[in-house]
Amino acid sequence: MSAVRAYIGLGSNLDDPVRQLRRALAALARLPETHLAGYSRFYRSVPLGPQDQPDYVNAVAALDTTLDAEALLDALQAIETAQGRVRTLRWGPRTLDLDMLLYGNEVLATPRLTVPHPGLAERSFVLYPLAELATDLALPDGRTLAGLLNHCDRSGLEPLTHGDEPGGVIS
């Protein structure tokens, strides 16, 4: 199998979120049959669900992988678990959330995995970091990232600066 470009959304709002995302990026870089091709700046965003929780820190990573989508999902969930993720309240606070946003140009709908991620097109904390990595990206349904950004409210999203970000895209 040739390598597939997968985009992974990262998010955390507990236990030093910047450190959680840095640890997650390091774990992604160690995945077998996978190369961490790049990652976005970190962004602070308001919570999507219940508002009585801390703001999130989000980013997007690009992976080139020969793992199939389900094996990659297993690896992502293992990283979440290793970093203390406990699944309780939907859209509640968490140490780490790793979402498979895109897996090549594939459309998948299994009991465990839906790709493209169902909320991708409406979430500024996904679209803006994704645009740093793939400005000319088109979704499997033909919609372009540029077109989605034109209709996406950026309020409540702010890039982290002053040493809080990891240094931008890697090669």
N, C-alpha and C positions, 0 to 999 in steps of 0.2 A: 504494500500500500504506500502510495506517495503521501508526503506530508500535506496536511490540511491546515489552513489558517483559522484558528479559533479565537474569538474575542471573549474575554472573561471580565465581568463586572465585579469589582471589589468594594466592600462597604463595611464599616465598623463604627460603633458609637459607644463602646465600652472598653475599659481597661487599656487606656492609651491608644486610641484609634490609629494614630500615625504609626506607632510601633507595630500594631497589629497588621497594617497593610504592608509595611516593610518586611515583616516576617513572612507574610503570605507570598509576596513577590519572590523572596528567597526560596520558599518551598516550591513555588511554581517553576523556578529555574532548575530545581533538582528533580523534577518529574522525569521518569524514564520515557524514552522515545519522544521527547518534547524539548523544544528550544524556546526560551523566553525571548521573543523577537523585539519587544518594546513595551513601554508602559507610559501612560499619561501622567501629567501632574496630578497632585492630590487636590481635591475640591472639598470644601465644607458645604453641606446641604442640610436643609431642614428635613425633619422626619417625614416620611410618606404616610405613615399610619398615625397611631396615637401621638399627640403633640407633647405629652408630658414625659418626654425622654430627651436625652442630649442630642445635639446635632450630630449628623453623620460625617465621616470622612470617606470619600469615594474616589475611585480611579478605575481605569480600564487597562487590561494587559492584553497583548497580542501573543499568541502561542502558535508555533508551527509544530504539529504533532502527528504521529502516525498511530496514536491511540484512537480506537473508535469512540464515538460520542459517549456511549454508556461507560466505557472504561475511564474516559476523562472525567465524567460526572462522578464516578466512584472516587477518583483521585482528589477532586475538588472537595467532596464531602469529607474525605479523610483529613485533609488540611484543616477544614473548618473544625472538625472534632478535636484535632490535636491542639488547636488554639482556643479550646474551651467553648465552642458553640453548643448551646443547648436550645433545641427547638421547642418553644412554648407558645408564646403569643405571636400570631401572624402580624407582620410589620412592626413587631416590638423590638426593644433594644437587643443588641447582639455584639459579641466580641468580633465575629467575622461572618460575612456573607459573601460567598463566591457564586456568581450566576453565570452560566454559559449563555452568552448573548447571541453568538453566531458560531456555527460550525461549518466553515466553508460556505458553500452556497446551498447547503442542504436545508430541507424542511422536514422536521421530525416531530411526531406527536405520539409519544409512548406514555404509559402510565407514570413513568418517572421523569420524563424529559420532554419539554416543548421548545423547539428551536425553529426560527428565531424566538428569543425570549418574548413572551406575550406583552410585557410592558415597555419594551425597548423604545418604541416610537414616541412615547409620551413623556419619557423621563429625562429631564435636563441633566441629571447627575450621571446619566449613561451617555447621552448623545454628545455633549460637549467634550468629555474626555475621549470618546471614541473618535471624534473628528480630529483630535490631535494625532491619531495614529493612522487614519484612513480617510482623508478628506474626500476622495472620489468614490467612496464605498456606495454600492447599490445593494439593497436587500434582495433576497431571492424573489420577492414579488415585484421587483423593478423599481420600488420607491428608492430615491436617493437620500443619502445622509444630508446633503445640502437642503433638499426640500423639506425633510423632517425638521431640521434646525430652524427653518423659516417660520415654522408653526409651533415652536417650543418656547414656552415662557422660561426665561433664565432667572427670574426672581428667586431669591433664597439659595442661589448657588454662587459660591465665591472661591476662586483659586487660592490655595494656601501659598503663603510666601514667607520670607524671613526665616529660612532654614527649615520650615515645616514640610517642604516638598522634597521628593527623592532626587530631583535633578533632571527630570524629563525623560525623553525617549532614549532607549539604548539601542545599539545595533545588534 
